[in-house]
Amino acid sequence: MTNGLVSIIIPTYNRAHLLGDTLNSVLSQTYTNWECLLIDDSSTDDTENIVTGFCKKDQRIQFYKRPESILKGANSCRNYGFELSSGEYVNWFDSDDIMLPDFLEKKINAFTTEIQFVITSGFNWFPNEDSKIILEIENTDNLYADFILWKIKILTPSVLFRKSFLSSKELFNTTMKRGQEAELFARIFFECNSADYKIIQEYGFLYRQHEDSKSAKNAIYNKGYKESLLYFLFENFKRSEKIKSNELLDFFYDRLIKLFVTSNRNNHQAVTSSILNEFFPLLLKYDKVKALELIFLGKVMSAFKKSPQKLRNRWLRFKFNWNG
């Protein structure tokens, strides 16, 4: 057991109406040796006044503004907060979520000298209905694959890191518009070994669900989101090649085919061209005939901006010899 200082890093943008509940949940922690760094991403609402009031109430809460010299966005704020943090441990958190009282204590008690990070889970929370659903988590020796395949549910608040473990690593990718925590965790989990982490069966946070915003986002094709998705899928396809995981290679092939078709339908040349010129040629070594079909017909589809459903379904049925 340790009693080291925990740095809670929270990026925020125009969440004044929710921040009070989040910060009160931090103040309610049974583990008290923490600092909470709020990094404001140029909010235009009452965020500064809300947080300043909490800073006066408890000096462990600190308020900072993202410097104009760094890129706008939550990822930059998370990285900036890490630079400012003083703790031996780091836990990123979101400004609309809620910590249950033993959120920190359960994690910190699980640390040993060998462990570099502790993983717990929480609940999907639907505040309008006052209901919650467990985000399932269980022990695994194959953290990377099980995370990628969503067999274990790990979100931004889930992981308490030893800061020294992260100090030499690239943190959040500041160019990504979505899925930035999944991208970071995938990189870290791919490189770690089973002695580096501990998973405990505890559920310590409420992960707020915004039903209106979720349905709106899903209804609109967002180019920034799709470009971030492409980066995530392609980088992890290449990682899956290194570990020769047929299950993961099938998974990423399926997702990249679907992304190609969707992006072509939406005339998103940046994504379709990248898949045509970078991903499809990689498949030549696994099945030359199938890969040549993807390349040739993919170019035809791109030229005419057509994405026949029958062709999509045919490609999804393709089986590659990943061991070839």
N, C-alpha and C positions, 0 to 999 in steps of 0.2 A: 504493500500500500504506500502511496505517496501523498504528500500534501502540497505539491507544487502548484504554482500560479497557472491558472487556465486563462488564456486569451480567447474571448468570444468575439468574433468579428462579424459585424452585420452591415452589409451594404443597404442603402435605402434610397428610394426615389418616390416622392409624393405618396407616402404611406402614413401621413399624420393621423388619419382616422383609425389606423390599426396599431401604430407603434406603442401606444400606451399599454395595451394588453400584452404585447411582446415583452416590453421592458419590465412590466410588473412580474411576468413569469420568470425573468432573469433574477429579479430581486428576491423571489421566493425560493431560490435554490438552497437545498440543505447543505451543499458544499459551498463554502463561502469565500474561498481563496481564488477569486476570479477578477478579471478586468473585462469590461465590455466596451468595445470600440465601435461606435456608429460612424460609418463613412457615408456622407451625403453626396449624392450624384447630381448636384445642382437642382434640388427640389424647388418647386415654385409654390408649394402650399405652406402649411404652418409647421413643417417638420422641425425647423431649427428651434422654435419656441417650445415645442413639446419636449424635445430632447434636452434643451438647456434646463428646463424645469427638473428633469430627472437627474441631471448632472449636479444640480444644487442639492438635491435630496441625498445623493450617494456619489462620492467621489470616485468610486470604482467604474462609473459610467463616464465615458469620454466621447466628445463629439468632434469630428473632423470633417472638412470638406475636401472633396477630390480636387487636387491641384489642376489648374487649367492646362498644365504642361503634359498631362497624361490623358490617354484616350478615354472618352466618356463610356460608361457602361458598368454594370455590376461586377464584371470580371476584373476590371482595373481597380475598382474599389476594394474588392477582396484581396488583391495582391498588395495594394497600398496599405491596407489594414495589417497585413502580415508584416510588412516592413516596420510599421509603428509598434507592433506588439512586443510586450516584455515577458510574456509567459513562457514557461517550460513546455506547455501544451497549448494546442490551437484547435478550436472548434468553430468552423464557419456556421452561420445561422442566417435565416431569412427574416426579413422585417415584418412579415405577416404571419409567422408561425408562433407556436406556443411551446415553451419548455414545461414539462411536468416537473414537480418539485425535486425529484431525485435524478433528473436528467444527467447532471454532471457527476454526482456522487457514485452512481452505479458504474460509470465508465472509469473514473479515476481509481476506484478500488480494484479494478481488474488489471491494472498495470503491474508488470514486473520489470526488472532491469532489462530483459531481453525484448520485450514487446515494444513495437514502434507505433502501433495504433490500435485502438479498440473500436469495434463496430457494434452498434445496437440498432434498433429500429423504432418505429413509432406507429402512428395511426393516420390514415387519410381521414381528414376531418371536414365534415359538411356542416358549417355553423348554422346555416339557415334551417337545417333539419335537426340540429343538435344530435348528429349521429357520427359515428366513426367506424372505420374498418381497419383491422390489423394489417400492417405491411409485413408480410411474412419474412422471417429470417431464420436461418439455421446454420449449424457449423458445416464447414466445408474445407477441404484441402485443395480445392480447385477454385480459388476465389475469382480469378479473372474470368474464366469461362462461365461460371455460375452467375456472376454479375452481368455479363454481357447478355446471356440468355434469359435474364430476369427471373432466375430461379430463386435468387435472394434479392430482396428489395432494399437497396442502399441509396439514400438521398443525401442532399447537402448536409443536413444536420446530423446524419447518422454516425459520423466518424470523428473521434477525438485523436489527433495526431500528436506525437512527440515533435516539438518544433525542430529540433536538431535533425530529425529524419528528413524534413522537407527543405532544409536550408540550402542544400546543393541541387535541388530539383527545380525544373521549370514549373511554375504554378499554373494559374488559370490562363487559358488562351484568350487574349484580349480581343481577338478578331471574331470570335464565335458569337453568334446571336442567340443560340439556343443549345441546350444539352451540354453546357460547359462543365458541369460537375461530373457528368458521365464520361466526358473526354478526359478530365483530370484523373478520375478514379481508375479508368481503364489503363492509363499509362502507369499509374502507381501499382495497381494490382498485377499487371503483367510482369513487372520487374521484381516484385517482392517474393518471399518464400513463406511457407506456412508458419515459420517461427517468428515472423515479424508482426503478426496480428493475432488478435483474439476476438471472437464473436461471442457475445453473450445474449441470452434470450431475455432481453429487456425492451420495453417499449416506452421511450422517454419523451416523445414530442408529438404535437398535433400539427400535421402538415395540411395547411388550409387549402381547401378546394374552392376555386372561383368558377362556378358553373357557367356564368354568362361569358366570361372572358375565354374560357376553354372552348366553348362551342363556337365563338366568333373566330378564334384563331384557327380552328380546324376547318372552318368553311372557306377561308381565304388562303390562296397560294402565296406564301411569303418567300421571296427569293433569298433573303438573308438566312432564313431558317433552313431552307433546302441546301444552300451552300455549306452551312455548318454541318448538316446531316451527311452530306457527301464526304466532307473531310473526316468525320467520325467513322463512317462505314469503310472508307478506303484504307485509312490508317490501320484499322482493326482487321481488315481482310489480310493485310500484309503481315500483321502480328500473328494471325492464325496460320499463315503459311509457315512461319518460323517454328511453330509448335506442332505443325502437321495435324491439326484438329479438323477432321472431316465434318463434324457437327457444326463447328463455327464457320467453316468455309462455305458449307451449304447455306447457312443462315445469312451470311453477308452477301453471297451471290444473289439470293432471293431478294434481299432488301435493295441491292443496287440495280437489279433488273426493274423492279417496281419504281424506283426513283428515276431511272432513265425514261421510262414510259411516261410517268407523270410530268417530268420536267419538259419532255418534248411536246406534250399536249399543251403545256403552258408557255411554249416558245422561250424556254429558259436556256439559251445557248451555252452559257458558262458551264452549267451542270452537264448537259447532254454531250458537249464537246469533251469535257474531262473524262466522262465515262467511256466515250468512244475511243479516245486517243490514249488513255492511260490504263483503264480497267480491262476492257475487252482484249487488248493485245496480251495482257498477262495470262489470259486463259489459253493461249495457243499451246503452251507446254503441257496442258492437261488434256486437251482434246482439240486438235487442229481443225477438224471439220466443223465442229460446233462453234468454235471461236471465230472462224472465218465467216460463218453465217451471221453471227452477231455483228461483226465488223461491217460486212457488206450491207446487210439489210438495215442495220442501225444507221448507216450513212444515208441510205435511201429514205428512211423514216425521218431523219433530221432534215434532209433537203426539202421534203414535201410537207413537213410538220404534221405527219400522220402517225398514229400509234394504234394499229389494229389490235383489238382485244384478243383475237385468235393467235396472233403472233406472240403477244405477251404471254399468253397461257402456254404456248408451245415452249417458249424459252424457260419458263418456270418449271417445266417438266424435264428439262435437260439434266442429265447426271454426268458429272465430271469425275475423272479418275484422279482425285487429289493426291494419291500416292504415286502417280506416274512420274 
